[in-house]
Amino acid sequence: QVNVIESGGGLVQAGDSLRLSCAASGLTFSIYNMAWFRQTPGKEREFVAFISNEGITVYSDSVKGRSTISRDNAKNTMCLQMNNLKPEDTAVYYCAAGQRLGSYDAWGHGTQVTVSS
């Protein structure tokens, strides 16, 4: 069973940094694409960042230049380093894993990020 679990969320102040982590199990991690999404109450899920099985990265305009997505295949983990956090970054962040673009086999339950001003 493919499983991913997020961690690292919390309450921070504007301008602070936060590192979100995603631990995967039940899959051959090295061949999976990984991504981060976020969602706030009453709004649609928003794409945040993507990293392919080969390390190609894609960022949303909202976090580009402030965030870095990475993966450690030896540890079956994927991380999102977010710097200069803004109140508008407040959301529940979800980790997703999949083998095809636009298709994900597993979603985490989310980790809350709250940025106060």
VEXNUDO-996478 format. One record per atom (N, C-alpha, C, O): x, y, z; residue number from 1; residue in three letters. Coordinates in nm, 2 decimals. Layout:
% VEXNUDO-996478
px  py  pz  miro  sese
X  Y  Z  NUM  ALA
...
This chain:
% VEXNUDO-996478
px  py  pz  miro  sese
0.08  -0.12  0.00  1  GLN
0.00  0.00  0.00  1  GLN
0.09  0.12  0.00  1  GLN
0.18  0.14  0.09  1  GLN
0.07  0.21  -0.10  2  VAL
0.14  0.34  -0.11  2  VAL
0.09  0.43  0.00  2  VAL
-0.03  0.45  0.02  2  VAL
0.19  0.49  0.07  3  ASN
0.15  0.58  0.18  3  ASN
0.25  0.70  0.19  3  ASN
0.37  0.67  0.17  3  ASN
0.20  0.82  0.21  4  VAL
0.28  0.93  0.23  4  VAL
0.23  1.01  0.35  4  VAL
0.11  1.02  0.37  4  VAL
0.33  1.06  0.43  5  ILE
0.29  1.13  0.55  5  ILE
0.37  1.26  0.55  5  ILE
0.49  1.26  0.54  5  ILE
0.30  1.37  0.57  6  GLU
0.36  1.51  0.58  6  GLU
0.40  1.54  0.73  6  GLU
0.33  1.49  0.82  6  GLU
0.49  1.63  0.74  7  SER
0.53  1.68  0.87  7  SER
0.60  1.81  0.85  7  SER
0.64  1.84  0.74  7  SER
0.62  1.89  0.96  8  GLY
0.69  2.01  0.96  8  GLY
0.61  2.14  0.96  8  GLY
0.67  2.24  0.97  8  GLY
0.48  2.12  0.95  9  GLY
0.40  2.24  0.96  9  GLY
0.40  2.30  1.10  9  GLY
0.44  2.24  1.19  9  GLY
0.34  2.42  1.11  10  GLY
0.34  2.49  1.24  10  GLY
0.30  2.64  1.22  10  GLY
0.26  2.68  1.12  10  GLY
0.31  2.71  1.34  11  LEU
0.28  2.85  1.34  11  LEU
0.40  2.93  1.34  11  LEU
0.49  2.91  1.43  11  LEU
0.42  3.01  1.24  12  VAL
0.54  3.10  1.23  12  VAL
0.50  3.24  1.20  12  VAL
0.38  3.27  1.17  12  VAL
0.60  3.33  1.21  13  GLN
0.57  3.47  1.18  13  GLN
0.61  3.50  1.03  13  GLN
0.70  3.43  0.98  13  GLN
0.56  3.60  0.98  14  ALA
0.59  3.65  0.84  14  ALA
0.74  3.67  0.84  14  ALA
0.80  3.73  0.93  14  ALA
0.80  3.62  0.73  15  GLY
0.95  3.64  0.71  15  GLY
1.03  3.52  0.76  15  GLY
1.14  3.50  0.73  15  GLY
0.96  3.43  0.84  16  ASP
1.03  3.31  0.89  16  ASP
1.04  3.20  0.78  16  ASP
0.98  3.22  0.67  16  ASP
1.11  3.10  0.81  17  SER
1.13  2.99  0.72  17  SER
1.07  2.86  0.78  17  SER
1.06  2.85  0.90  17  SER
1.03  2.77  0.69  18  LEU
0.98  2.64  0.74  18  LEU
1.01  2.53  0.64  18  LEU
1.02  2.56  0.52  18  LEU
1.04  2.42  0.69  19  ARG
1.07  2.30  0.61  19  ARG
0.97  2.19  0.63  19  ARG
0.96  2.13  0.73  19  ARG
0.90  2.16  0.52  20  LEU
0.80  2.06  0.52  20  LEU
0.86  1.93  0.47  20  LEU
0.94  1.93  0.37  20  LEU
0.83  1.82  0.53  21  SER
0.88  1.69  0.48  21  SER
0.77  1.59  0.45  21  SER
0.66  1.60  0.50  21  SER
0.80  1.50  0.36  22  CYS
0.70  1.40  0.32  22  CYS
0.78  1.27  0.32  22  CYS
0.88  1.25  0.25  22  CYS
0.73  1.17  0.40  23  ALA
0.79  1.04  0.41  23  ALA
0.70  0.94  0.33  23  ALA
0.58  0.94  0.35  23  ALA
0.76  0.86  0.24  24  ALA
0.69  0.77  0.16  24  ALA
0.72  0.62  0.19  24  ALA
0.83  0.59  0.23  24  ALA
0.62  0.54  0.18  25  SER
0.64  0.40  0.20  25  SER
0.55  0.32  0.10  25  SER
0.45  0.37  0.05  25  SER
0.58  0.19  0.08  26  GLY
0.50  0.11  0.00  26  GLY
0.51  0.13  -0.15  26  GLY
0.43  0.09  -0.23  26  GLY
0.62  0.20  -0.19  27  LEU
0.65  0.23  -0.33  27  LEU
0.79  0.23  -0.36  27  LEU
0.88  0.25  -0.27  27  LEU
0.83  0.22  -0.49  28  THR
0.97  0.24  -0.53  28  THR
0.98  0.39  -0.55  28  THR
0.96  0.44  -0.66  28  THR
1.03  0.45  -0.45  29  PHE
1.03  0.59  -0.44  29  PHE
1.11  0.66  -0.55  29  PHE
1.06  0.76  -0.60  29  PHE
1.22  0.60  -0.60  30  SER
1.30  0.66  -0.70  30  SER
1.23  0.68  -0.83  30  SER
1.28  0.76  -0.92  30  SER
1.13  0.61  -0.86  31  ILE
1.06  0.62  -0.99  31  ILE
0.93  0.70  -0.98  31  ILE
0.86  0.72  -1.08  31  ILE
0.90  0.76  -0.87  32  TYR
0.78  0.84  -0.85  32  TYR
0.80  0.99  -0.86  32  TYR
0.91  1.04  -0.81  32  TYR
0.71  1.05  -0.92  33  ASN
0.70  1.20  -0.92  33  ASN
0.64  1.24  -0.78  33  ASN
0.55  1.17  -0.73  33  ASN
0.69  1.35  -0.73  34  MET
0.63  1.40  -0.60  34  MET
0.59  1.54  -0.62  34  MET
0.65  1.62  -0.70  34  MET
0.49  1.58  -0.54  35  ALA
0.44  1.72  -0.55  35  ALA
0.38  1.77  -0.42  35  ALA
0.34  1.69  -0.33  35  ALA
0.37  1.90  -0.41  36  TRP
0.31  1.96  -0.29  36  TRP
0.19  2.05  -0.34  36  TRP
0.20  2.12  -0.44  36  TRP
0.08  2.04  -0.27  37  PHE
-0.04  2.12  -0.30  37  PHE
-0.08  2.18  -0.17  37  PHE
-0.04  2.14  -0.06  37  PHE
-0.16  2.28  -0.17  38  ARG
-0.21  2.35  -0.05  38  ARG
-0.36  2.39  -0.07  38  ARG
-0.40  2.41  -0.18  38  ARG
-0.43  2.40  0.04  39  GLN
-0.57  2.44  0.03  39  GLN
-0.61  2.51  0.16  39  GLN
-0.57  2.48  0.27  39  GLN
-0.69  2.62  0.14  40  THR
-0.75  2.69  0.25  40  THR
-0.90  2.67  0.24  40  THR
-0.95  2.64  0.14  40  THR
-0.97  2.69  0.36  41  PRO
-1.11  2.66  0.36  41  PRO
-1.19  2.75  0.26  41  PRO
-1.17  2.87  0.25  41  PRO
-1.28  2.68  0.19  42  GLY
-1.36  2.75  0.09  42  GLY
-1.29  2.78  -0.05  42  GLY
-1.35  2.84  -0.13  42  GLY
-1.17  2.73  -0.06  43  LYS
-1.10  2.76  -0.19  43  LYS
-1.05  2.63  -0.25  43  LYS
-1.04  2.52  -0.18  43  LYS
-1.02  2.63  -0.38  44  GLU
-0.98  2.51  -0.45  44  GLU
-0.83  2.48  -0.41  44  GLU
-0.76  2.56  -0.37  44  GLU
-0.80  2.35  -0.42  45  ARG
-0.66  2.31  -0.40  45  ARG
-0.57  2.38  -0.50  45  ARG
-0.60  2.39  -0.62  45  ARG
-0.46  2.42  -0.45  46  GLU
-0.36  2.50  -0.53  46  GLU
-0.23  2.42  -0.54  46  GLU
-0.18  2.37  -0.45  46  GLU
-0.18  2.41  -0.66  47  PHE
-0.05  2.35  -0.69  47  PHE
0.06  2.44  -0.63  47  PHE
0.05  2.56  -0.64  47  PHE
0.16  2.38  -0.57  48  VAL
0.27  2.45  -0.50  48  VAL
0.40  2.42  -0.57  48  VAL
0.47  2.51  -0.62  48  VAL
0.44  2.30  -0.57  49  ALA
0.57  2.26  -0.63  49  ALA
0.57  2.11  -0.67  49  ALA
0.49  2.03  -0.62  49  ALA
0.66  2.08  -0.77  50  PHE
0.67  1.95  -0.82  50  PHE
0.81  1.91  -0.84  50  PHE
0.90  1.99  -0.88  50  PHE
0.84  1.78  -0.82  51  ILE
0.98  1.73  -0.85  51  ILE
0.96  1.59  -0.91  51  ILE
0.90  1.51  -0.85  51  ILE
1.02  1.58  -1.03  52  SER
1.00  1.45  -1.10  52  SER
1.09  1.34  -1.04  52  SER
1.18  1.37  -0.96  52  SER
1.08  1.22  -1.09  53  ASN
1.16  1.11  -1.05  53  ASN
1.31  1.14  -1.08  53  ASN
1.40  1.09  -1.02  53  ASN
1.33  1.22  -1.18  54  GLU
1.47  1.26  -1.23  54  GLU
1.52  1.39  -1.17  54  GLU
1.63  1.43  -1.20  54  GLU
1.44  1.45  -1.08  55  GLY
1.48  1.57  -1.02  55  GLY
1.45  1.70  -1.09  55  GLY
1.49  1.81  -1.04  55  GLY
1.36  1.70  -1.19  56  ILE
1.32  1.82  -1.26  56  ILE
1.21  1.89  -1.16  56  ILE
1.12  1.82  -1.11  56  ILE
1.23  2.02  -1.14  57  THR
1.14  2.09  -1.05  57  THR
1.05  2.19  -1.12  57  THR
1.09  2.25  -1.22  57  THR
0.93  2.21  -1.07  58  VAL
0.84  2.31  -1.12  58  VAL
0.78  2.38  -1.00  58  VAL
0.74  2.31  -0.90  58  VAL
0.77  2.51  -1.00  59  TYR
0.71  2.59  -0.89  59  TYR
0.60  2.67  -0.94  59  TYR
0.59  2.72  -1.05  59  TYR
0.50  2.69  -0.85  60  SER
0.39  2.79  -0.88  60  SER
0.45  2.93  -0.87  60  SER
0.55  2.95  -0.80  60  SER
0.39  3.02  -0.93  61  ASP
0.44  3.16  -0.93  61  ASP
0.43  3.22  -0.79  61  ASP
0.51  3.30  -0.75  61  ASP
0.34  3.17  -0.71  62  SER
0.32  3.22  -0.57  62  SER
0.44  3.19  -0.48  62  SER
0.46  3.26  -0.38  62  SER
0.51  3.08  -0.51  63  VAL
0.62  3.04  -0.42  63  VAL
0.76  3.05  -0.49  63  VAL
0.86  3.03  -0.43  63  VAL
0.76  3.07  -0.62  64  LYS
0.88  3.07  -0.70  64  LYS
0.98  3.17  -0.64  64  LYS
0.94  3.29  -0.62  64  LYS
1.10  3.14  -0.62  65  GLY
1.20  3.23  -0.57  65  GLY
1.21  3.23  -0.42  65  GLY
1.31  3.28  -0.37  65  GLY
1.11  3.17  -0.35  66  ARG
1.11  3.16  -0.21  66  ARG
1.12  3.02  -0.16  66  ARG
1.15  3.00  -0.04  66  ARG
1.10  2.92  -0.24  67  SER
1.09  2.78  -0.20  67  SER
1.18  2.69  -0.29  67  SER
1.21  2.72  -0.40  67  SER
1.22  2.58  -0.23  68  THR
1.30  2.48  -0.29  68  THR
1.24  2.34  -0.26  68  THR
1.23  2.31  -0.14  68  THR
1.21  2.27  -0.36  69  ILE
1.17  2.13  -0.34  69  ILE
1.28  2.04  -0.37  69  ILE
1.36  2.06  -0.47  69  ILE
1.30  1.94  -0.29  70  SER
1.41  1.84  -0.31  70  SER
1.36  1.70  -0.27  70  SER
1.26  1.68  -0.21  70  SER
1.45  1.60  -0.30  71  ARG
1.41  1.47  -0.26  71  ARG
1.54  1.39  -0.22  71  ARG
1.65  1.42  -0.27  71  ARG
1.53  1.30  -0.13  72  ASP
1.64  1.21  -0.09  72  ASP
1.59  1.07  -0.11  72  ASP
1.52  1.01  -0.03  72  ASP
1.63  1.01  -0.22  73  ASN
1.58  0.88  -0.26  73  ASN
1.63  0.77  -0.16  73  ASN
1.57  0.67  -0.14  73  ASN
1.75  0.79  -0.10  74  ALA
1.80  0.70  0.00  74  ALA
1.72  0.69  0.12  74  ALA
1.71  0.59  0.19  74  ALA
1.65  0.80  0.15  75  LYS
1.56  0.81  0.27  75  LYS
1.41  0.80  0.24  75  LYS
1.33  0.81  0.33  75  LYS
1.38  0.79  0.11  76  ASN
1.24  0.79  0.07  76  ASN
1.16  0.91  0.12  76  ASN
1.05  0.90  0.17  76  ASN
1.23  1.03  0.11  77  THR
1.17  1.15  0.16  77  THR
1.17  1.26  0.06  77  THR
1.26  1.26  -0.03  77  THR
1.08  1.36  0.07  78  MET
1.08  1.47  -0.02  78  MET
1.05  1.59  0.07  78  MET
0.97  1.58  0.17  78  MET
1.11  1.70  0.04  79  CYS
1.10  1.82  0.13  79  CYS
1.07  1.95  0.05  79  CYS
1.10  1.96  -0.07  79  CYS
1.00  2.04  0.12  80  LEU
0.98  2.17  0.06  80  LEU
1.03  2.27  0.16  80  LEU
0.98  2.29  0.27  80  LEU
1.14  2.34  0.12  81  GLN
1.20  2.45  0.21  81  GLN
1.13  2.58  0.17  81  GLN
1.14  2.62  0.05  81  GLN
1.06  2.64  0.26  82  MET
0.99  2.77  0.23  82  MET
1.06  2.88  0.31  82  MET
1.07  2.87  0.43  82  MET
1.10  2.98  0.24  83  ASN
1.16  3.10  0.31  83  ASN
1.07  3.22  0.29  83  ASN
0.99  3.23  0.20  83  ASN
1.10  3.32  0.37  84  ASN
1.03  3.45  0.36  84  ASN
0.88  3.42  0.36  84  ASN
0.81  3.47  0.27  84  ASN
0.83  3.35  0.45  85  LEU
0.69  3.31  0.45  85  LEU
0.60  3.43  0.46  85  LEU
0.63  3.53  0.53  85  LEU
0.48  3.43  0.40  86  LYS
0.39  3.54  0.40  86  LYS
0.25  3.49  0.45  86  LYS
0.23  3.37  0.45  86  LYS
0.17  3.58  0.51  87  PRO
0.04  3.53  0.56  87  PRO
-0.04  3.46  0.46  87  PRO
-0.12  3.37  0.49  87  PRO
-0.03  3.49  0.33  88  GLU
-0.10  3.42  0.22  88  GLU
-0.06  3.28  0.20  88  GLU
-0.12  3.21  0.12  88  GLU
0.05  3.24  0.26  89  ASP
0.10  3.10  0.25  89  ASP
0.03  3.01  0.35  89  ASP
0.04  2.89  0.34  89  ASP
-0.05  3.07  0.44  90  THR
-0.13  2.99  0.53  90  THR
-0.22  2.90  0.46  90  THR
-0.31  2.94  0.38  90  THR
-0.21  2.77  0.49  91  ALA
-0.29  2.67  0.43  91  ALA
-0.26  2.53  0.49  91  ALA
-0.16  2.52  0.56  91  ALA
-0.34  2.43  0.45  92  VAL
-0.30  2.29  0.48  92  VAL
-0.22  2.25  0.36  92  VAL
-0.27  2.25  0.24  92  VAL
-0.10  2.20  0.38  93  TYR
-0.02  2.15  0.27  93  TYR
-0.02  2.00  0.26  93  TYR
-0.01  1.93  0.36  93  TYR
-0.04  1.95  0.14  94  TYR
-0.05  1.81  0.11  94  TYR
0.06  1.76  0.02  94  TYR
0.10  1.82  -0.07  94  TYR
0.11  1.64  0.06  95  CYS
0.21  1.57  -0.02  95  CYS
0.14  1.47  -0.11  95  CYS
0.05  1.40  -0.07  95  CYS
0.18  1.46  -0.24  96  ALA
0.13  1.36  -0.33  96  ALA
0.24  1.29  -0.41  96  ALA
0.34  1.35  -0.44  96  ALA
0.21  1.16  -0.44  97  ALA
0.30  1.08  -0.51  97  ALA
0.23  1.01  -0.63  97  ALA
0.12  0.97  -0.62  97  ALA
0.30  1.01  -0.75  98  GLY
0.24  0.94  -0.86  98  GLY
0.35  0.91  -0.97  98  GLY
0.46  0.96  -0.96  98  GLY
0.31  0.82  -1.06  99  GLN
0.40  0.78  -1.17  99  GLN
0.37  0.85  -1.30  99  GLN
0.45  0.84  -1.39  99  GLN
0.26  0.91  -1.31  100  ARG
0.22  0.98  -1.44  100  ARG
0.18  1.12  -1.41  100  ARG
0.12  1.15  -1.30  100  ARG
0.21  1.21  -1.50  101  LEU
0.17  1.35  -1.48  101  LEU
0.02  1.37  -1.46  101  LEU
-0.05  1.32  -1.54  101  LEU
-0.02  1.44  -1.36  102  GLY
-0.16  1.46  -1.33  102  GLY
-0.23  1.35  -1.27  102  GLY
-0.35  1.36  -1.24  102  GLY
-0.16  1.24  -1.23  103  SER
-0.22  1.13  -1.17  103  SER
-0.13  1.09  -1.05  103  SER
-0.01  1.07  -1.06  103  SER
-0.20  1.09  -0.93  104  TYR
-0.13  1.06  -0.81  104  TYR
-0.19  0.94  -0.74  104  TYR
-0.31  0.92  -0.73  104  TYR
-0.10  0.85  -0.69  105  ASP
-0.14  0.72  -0.63  105  ASP
-0.18  0.74  -0.48  105  ASP
-0.25  0.66  -0.42  105  ASP
-0.12  0.84  -0.42  106  ALA
-0.13  0.86  -0.28  106  ALA
-0.13  1.01  -0.24  106  ALA
-0.05  1.08  -0.30  106  ALA
-0.21  1.04  -0.14  107  TRP
-0.21  1.18  -0.08  107  TRP
-0.20  1.17  0.07  107  TRP
-0.25  1.08  0.13  107  TRP
-0.12  1.26  0.12  108  GLY
-0.11  1.26  0.27  108  GLY
-0.24  1.33  0.32  108  GLY
-0.32  1.38  0.25  108  GLY
-0.24  1.33  0.46  109  HIS
-0.36  1.39  0.52  109  HIS
-0.34  1.54  0.55  109  HIS
-0.43  1.61  0.59  109  HIS
-0.22  1.59  0.52  110  GLY
-0.20  1.73  0.53  110  GLY
-0.13  1.78  0.66  110  GLY
-0.14  1.71  0.76  110  GLY
-0.06  1.89  0.65  111  THR
0.01  1.95  0.76  111  THR
-0.02  2.10  0.76  111  THR
-0.01  2.16  0.65  111  THR
-0.07  2.16  0.87  112  GLN
-0.11  2.29  0.87  112  GLN
0.01  2.39  0.88  112  GLN
0.10  2.37  0.97  112  GLN
0.01  2.49  0.79  113  VAL
0.10  2.60  0.80  113  VAL
0.03  2.73  0.82  113  VAL
-0.06  2.76  0.75  113  VAL
0.06  2.80  0.93  114  THR
0.00  2.92  0.96  114  THR
0.10  3.03  0.98  114  THR
0.19  3.02  1.06  114  THR
0.09  3.14  0.90  115  VAL
0.18  3.25  0.90  115  VAL
0.12  3.37  0.96  115  VAL
0.02  3.42  0.89  115  VAL
0.16  3.42  1.07  116  SER
0.10  3.54  1.13  116  SER
0.18  3.66  1.09  116  SER
0.30  3.65  1.06  116  SER
0.12  3.78  1.08  117  SER
0.18  3.90  1.04  117  SER
0.21  3.98  1.17  117  SER
0.27  4.09  1.15  117  SER
